[in-house]
Amino acid sequence: MATRESNWDTPLDTGGEAFVLLGNARKAWIYTYIRHHPATTIQEIVETLDLPQRTVYEYVDDLEAAGFIDQSNEGRPAEYTAQEIDLQLVEDDTKRRITPELVEAIARRTRDEDIDTYIDRHGLDGLAVAIEYAQEYVDGSVTHHIMAREQEISPLEAGVILDALRPVVED
């Protein structure tokens, strides 16, 4: 599916209860932080991400209830680990995968204006497509010119989003 066809009525943007994570950049940051720092505690999340403790507790509960993270010990303080997310949404002939990379890209929108602008223009579905291109871009199998041509966007916009997504797909 071309980015130009992406809109807010696509599978990723209407996913359902388990995909509320995709609409909340703070929850996405918490998931991403836990994924990169296994056996982390609430206090570590609060201090590192500079979020209110109450918010972190609420979001961690939500992420745990959705099955995205697990409490990894019985002791105090509780430690959390992330589950590897790999879900697929299918609507008609459109297929999109929810992966940790997509969640991390959503998390980065709060700190990266390029990703934020891209999501505003192309929706979450367009971001998922861009991540697929970014993986191939990092592997050297596509260029920003190829993405621009295939997605009917400017080469500048393609280059900007591919560079913004590079750290997400390289990690």
N, C-alpha and C positions, 0 to 999 in steps of 0.2 A: 504494500500500500504506500503510495507516495505521500510525502509530508503534506503536499498541497491538498490532499484529500482528508487529512487529519482534522478532526474537530472535537469539540467537547462532548460529542455523543458517541464516541468510539469506546470499545471495550474497557480500556484502562481508565477512562474517565467516568464510567458508570458501573464499575466493578462490583460493588456490593460491600457488605459489612466488613469482611476481612481486609478489604483494600482501602479502608479509611486511612491507613498508614500512608498511602500514596498522596493524600491530600493535605497532610500535616507535616511540614518540613521539620518541626521540632521532634516529633515522634520518629521520623526518618533518621534524624541526627542521633537520637538515643540508640536506635537499632544499630546504626552504622558504628557508633562508638563501641557498643558492646561486642559487635562482630569483630572489630579490630583489637579489642582488649578483653579477651575471655576472662571469666571469673572476676569481673568488676563489681563494685558495690555502688549503691545509690549515692553515697557520699562522694565517691570518685567522679561519678557522672555530674553531680551538682557542681563540684569544684572545677572540673575541666570544661564543661559546656556552659558554665555560668548561667544555670537555670534555677528557678526557685525549687526548693526541696519538695514542696507539695506537688508541683507540676510534674517533677520527675517521678515521684511515687505513683501519681495518677497514670502517667503515660507508660511506665513500666508495667503496671497492672493491666492496662489495655493491651500492650504488646504480648504479655504473658497469656492473657485470655485468648488472643488471636492465634497463639501457637508460634509466634515469631521468636520468642526468647523463653528460656527456662531458668528457674532458680536451680543453681548447680550444687548447692550444699544445704545442710540442715542447720548450720551454725549461724551465729550472729557475728558480724553483719552478714546478711544474705548476699550471695554472689550470683551473678547472672551470666549466662552464655547465650549466644544467638544461634538460632537454627538457620541452616542454609535454605533460603527461599528459592524455589524454582517452581512457580505456578504458571499455568498457561490459561489464557482466556481466549475463547473462540466465539466470535459473533459473525454469523453468515460465513463468508470466506476470509475474514480477517482473523489472524492469530497473533497474539502478543504474549510475551513471557514477562512475568514479574520475577526479577532477579535481585540479588543484593546490590548489583551495580546500578540498577534502575533506582532502587531505594536511596543509595548513596548520592546519585545525581540529583534526586529530589531534595535531599538534605542540603546539598551544596547550594541550592537556589537562594538560601537566605544569606549566603556569603559571596556568591558569584553572580554578578549582574548579567553576565552573558548567558548563563543557564536560565536564570529567572526570565529574561527577555525571550529566550527561545521557547520556554514553556508557555509564556503568555501568547506568543504568536502561533505556536503549533500544537499546544496541548501536551498531555502526558503521552499520548500515542505518538506524536511527532518526536518526543524525547526518546521513547523506546526505539524508534527507527534510527535516530541519531546515534544511540549507543551501539547498535549493530554496525553502523558505519565506522564508529570510533574504534571498535575492536579490529575491524579490517584495516583501518588507517594505521593503527599502531603496528599491526602485522606487516604493513607495507603493501597490502594487496589492492588498496584503493587510495585515491588522492582526494583532496577537497574539491577538485574540479569534477571528478566523477560523481561525488555526492551531489554537488550543485546541479549538475546536468540532470541526473536521475530524479532528484527531488524538486527540480525547478525552483531553486533558490539561488541567490547570488553566491559566487565563489567566496566572497568575503564572509558572508554569513556562515557558509559551510566550514570555512577555515576557522572561524572564531569558535563555533560550537565543538568542532573536533578537537581543537586545542584545549578548550575548557573541560572536555570529557576525558582527555588523555589520562589524568591522574586516577580517574575512576576505574578505567579498564586496565590500567597497568598494575594496580594494587593487588 
